[in-house]
Amino acid sequence: MHTIQLPQCSLGGGDLFFIAGPCVIESAAATLTAAATVKKVADEYGLPAIFKSSYDKANRTSHTSYRGPGLQEGLQVLQEVRQQYGLPVTADVHGVEEVAAAAEVLDIIQIPAFLCRQTDLLLEAAATGKPVNVKKGQFLSATDMAHVAAKIQARGNQQIILTERGTTFGYHNLVVDMRSLQIMRQYGLVVFDATHSVQLPGGAGQCSSGERGFVGTLARAAVAAGVDGIFLEIHENPDCALCDGPNSIGFDELERLLGVLLKIHRAVKWQDSP
């Protein structure tokens, strides 16, 4: 059974953890408010939590879409989250040139789905010795992720997290094959991204849309399938979010949903115990 030890907590080993935060850093104040919510819910349920928010969203549909404050300012905000709330932090890293600076702050380096096969980026991220969370590309099968994991292992790094976030199904739509969650467990810890999986890529013309009403449905199914962690993008007011609002959930929904997911996890874990 895979485990990953962070300075703040341990991930895996049969226990559920969650990754949550706004899609992108909109402001320091908004980010810290979201982090306070993540910390509160984690303490309430006794769950390990990682805070996620991107300093740069380089793969927006339109060049006019908000991307974030940038590397230096964004990392400063994430460092403040670590210091104030004691939460491990993660963010998307898009280029080899970002890795060294990002690794000074991030506890987990996240590779976006569209970059999951970028060999140099994976090798550079792995060489930091930090855990690497790779989003499975919408264009890949679960078995293809064996090659992704092998690139990280080639640098002597066994701290691998693989995240399912849906597979392209026609135009502007994603579908989740729950079999992938079981298949990828042989390569590392497996996380299910319940919010990106209900995204409708490019579905709103100049930006993506989403169907947040299905977040709970898919999250419950994934936990029942035995994932190690759940990834959820949250926002104080999702309808006003600058990125991924249609597939983000509110703070109150985070608390309610995790309560349900923890009950399912405990039932499944009991069934799986010898």
C-alpha positions in Angstrom: 0.0 0.0 0.0 1.5 3.3 -1.1 2.1 6.2 1.4 3.6 9.6 1.1 5.0 11.5 4.0 4.7 15.3 4.0 6.1 17.5 6.7 2.6 18.2 7.9 0.9 14.9 7.5 1.0 11.4 5.9 -1.0 10.5 2.8 -2.3 7.1 1.8 -2.0 4.0 3.9 -5.8 3.4 3.7 -6.8 6.8 5.0 -8.7 9.3 2.9 -7.2 12.8 2.2 -8.4 15.7 0.2 -7.0 18.5 -2.0 -9.0 21.7 -2.2 -8.8 25.4 -3.0 -9.8 27.9 -5.6 -8.7 27.2 -9.2 -6.5 30.2 -9.3 -5.2 32.8 -6.8 -7.5 35.8 -7.3 -6.1 37.8 -4.3 -4.2 37.1 -1.1 -7.2 37.8 1.0 -9.5 35.5 -0.9 -6.9 32.8 -0.9 -6.4 33.0 2.8 -10.2 32.9 3.4 -10.4 29.7 1.3 -7.4 28.2 3.2 -9.1 28.9 6.5 -12.1 26.9 5.3 -10.0 24.0 4.2 -8.2 24.0 7.5 -11.5 24.1 9.5 -13.0 21.2 7.5 -9.9 19.2 7.8 -9.8 19.6 11.6 -13.5 18.9 11.9 -13.2 15.6 10.2 -9.7 14.7 11.1 -8.6 14.4 7.4 -5.2 15.2 5.9 -5.7 18.2 3.6 -3.6 19.9 0.9 -4.4 23.4 -0.2 -4.3 24.0 -4.0 -4.5 27.2 -5.9 -2.6 28.1 -9.1 -0.2 31.1 -9.4 -0.7 30.8 -13.2 -3.3 29.0 -15.3 -1.4 28.8 -18.6 -4.0 26.7 -20.4 -7.0 29.0 -20.4 -9.4 28.8 -23.4 -8.9 32.5 -24.3 -5.8 34.7 -24.1 -8.0 37.3 -22.4 -8.9 35.0 -19.5 -7.5 35.7 -16.1 -4.4 33.6 -15.4 -3.3 34.5 -11.9 -0.7 36.8 -10.2 2.3 35.0 -11.6 5.1 32.8 -10.1 6.7 35.0 -7.5 3.6 36.8 -6.1 1.6 33.6 -6.2 4.3 31.6 -4.4 4.4 34.3 -1.7 0.6 33.8 -1.1 1.0 30.1 -0.9 3.9 30.4 1.5 1.6 32.6 3.7 -1.0 29.8 3.6 1.6 27.3 4.8 2.7 29.6 7.6 -0.7 30.8 8.8 -2.6 27.5 8.6 0.0 24.8 8.6 -1.4 23.3 5.4 0.7 21.7 2.8 0.3 23.5 -0.5 0.4 22.6 -4.2 0.0 24.4 -7.5 0.3 23.7 -11.3 3.9 23.9 -12.7 3.9 24.5 -16.4 7.6 24.7 -17.4 11.0 23.4 -16.4 12.1 26.9 -15.6 9.5 27.2 -12.9 10.4 24.0 -11.0 13.2 25.2 -8.8 11.4 28.2 -7.4 8.1 26.3 -7.0 9.8 23.5 -5.1 11.0 26.0 -2.5 7.4 26.6 -1.4 5.2 23.7 -2.7 4.9 20.5 -0.7 3.6 18.7 -3.8 4.4 19.6 -7.4 1.4 19.3 -9.6 1.6 18.6 -13.4 -1.4 19.8 -15.4 -3.3 17.2 -17.5 -2.2 18.7 -20.8 1.5 18.5 -19.8 1.4 15.0 -18.3 3.6 13.5 -21.1 6.2 16.4 -21.1 9.3 14.3 -20.3 11.6 17.1 -19.3 9.0 18.7 -17.0 8.3 15.4 -15.3 12.0 14.6 -14.8 12.7 18.1 -13.4 9.8 17.8 -11.0 10.9 14.4 -9.9 14.4 15.5 -9.3 13.3 17.9 -6.6 12.5 14.9 -4.4 9.1 16.4 -3.7 5.9 14.3 -4.3 4.6 14.8 -7.8 0.9 14.8 -8.6 0.2 14.2 -12.3 -3.2 14.9 -13.7 -4.1 12.2 -16.2 -4.5 13.8 -19.6 -8.0 13.8 -21.0 -6.5 12.0 -24.0 -4.8 9.1 -22.2 -6.0 5.7 -20.9 -5.3 4.6 -17.3 -2.6 2.1 -18.5 -0.8 4.9 -20.3 0.0 6.4 -16.9 2.5 3.6 -16.3 4.9 5.5 -18.6 4.3 8.7 -16.8 5.0 7.1 -13.4 8.2 5.5 -14.9 9.6 8.9 -15.9 9.2 10.1 -12.3 10.7 6.9 -11.0 13.7 7.3 -13.4 14.9 10.1 -11.1 14.6 7.9 -8.0 11.4 9.4 -6.9 8.7 7.0 -5.7 6.4 9.7 -4.3 3.8 9.6 -7.1 0.2 10.7 -7.1 -2.0 10.2 -10.2 -5.2 12.1 -10.6 -8.2 11.1 -12.7 -10.0 14.1 -14.2 -12.1 12.7 -16.9 -11.6 11.6 -20.5 -12.6 13.5 -23.6 -16.0 12.3 -24.9 -16.9 14.0 -28.1 -16.7 17.8 -28.2 -17.0 19.9 -25.0 -17.6 16.9 -22.7 -15.8 14.5 -20.4 -16.7 11.1 -19.1 -15.2 9.2 -16.1 -14.2 5.6 -16.4 -14.2 4.4 -12.8 -12.0 1.4 -13.8 -9.1 3.8 -14.2 -9.1 4.5 -10.4 -8.3 0.8 -9.7 -5.9 0.5 -12.6 -3.7 3.4 -11.6 -3.3 2.3 -8.0 -0.5 0.0 -9.0 1.6 3.1 -10.0 1.0 5.3 -6.9 -1.6 7.0 -4.8 -4.8 7.8 -6.8 -6.9 10.9 -6.5 -10.2 11.7 -8.1 -10.7 15.2 -9.3 -14.5 15.6 -8.9 -14.7 19.1 -10.1 -12.7 19.1 -13.2 -14.4 15.9 -14.2 -17.7 17.8 -14.6 -16.1 20.5 -16.7 -17.3 21.2 -20.2 -14.1 22.2 -21.9 -14.7 25.3 -24.1 -18.4 24.8 -23.5 -19.1 28.5 -22.9 -17.4 29.8 -26.0 -14.4 31.8 -24.8 -14.2 29.8 -21.6 -15.1 26.4 -20.2 -18.4 25.6 -18.6 -19.3 22.9 -16.2 -22.1 21.0 -14.4 -21.3 21.3 -10.7 -24.6 19.5 -9.8 -22.8 16.2 -10.6 -19.7 16.8 -8.4 -21.2 14.9 -5.5 -22.4 12.0 -7.6 -19.0 11.4 -9.1 -17.2 12.0 -5.8 -19.3 9.5 -3.9 -18.8 6.9 -6.7 -15.0 7.4 -6.6 -14.7 7.0 -2.9 -16.8 3.9 -3.1 -14.3 2.7 -5.7 -11.5 3.0 -3.3 -9.5 6.2 -4.1 -6.9 7.6 -1.8 -7.9 11.2 -2.1 -10.5 13.6 -3.5 -9.7 16.8 -5.3 -12.2 19.7 -5.2 -12.0 23.2 -6.5 -13.9 25.5 -4.1 -14.8 29.2 -4.1 -16.6 31.5 -1.7 -19.0 32.5 -4.6 -18.5 30.0 -7.5 -20.7 32.0 -9.9 -18.2 34.9 -9.5 -15.0 32.9 -9.7 -12.4 34.1 -12.3 -11.6 30.5 -13.3 -13.6 27.3 -13.3 -16.6 28.7 -11.5 -19.2 26.5 -13.2 -17.5 23.3 -11.9 -16.4 24.7 -8.5 -18.4 24.2 -5.3 -19.0 26.6 -2.4 -17.5 26.4 1.0 -20.6 25.0 2.7 -20.9 22.3 0.1 -17.2 21.2 0.7 -18.1 20.6 4.4 -21.3 18.7 3.6 -19.8 16.6 0.8 -16.7 15.6 2.8 -18.9 14.4 5.7 -20.7 12.1 3.3 -17.5 10.9 1.6 -15.9 10.1 4.9 -18.9 7.8 5.8 -18.6 6.0 2.5 -14.8 5.6 2.9 -15.2 4.1 6.3 -17.8 1.6 5.0 -15.6 0.6 2.1 -12.5 0.4 4.2 -14.3 -1.9 6.7 -15.5 -4.1 3.8 -11.9 -4.3 2.5 -10.3 -5.1 5.9 -9.3 -8.7 6.5 
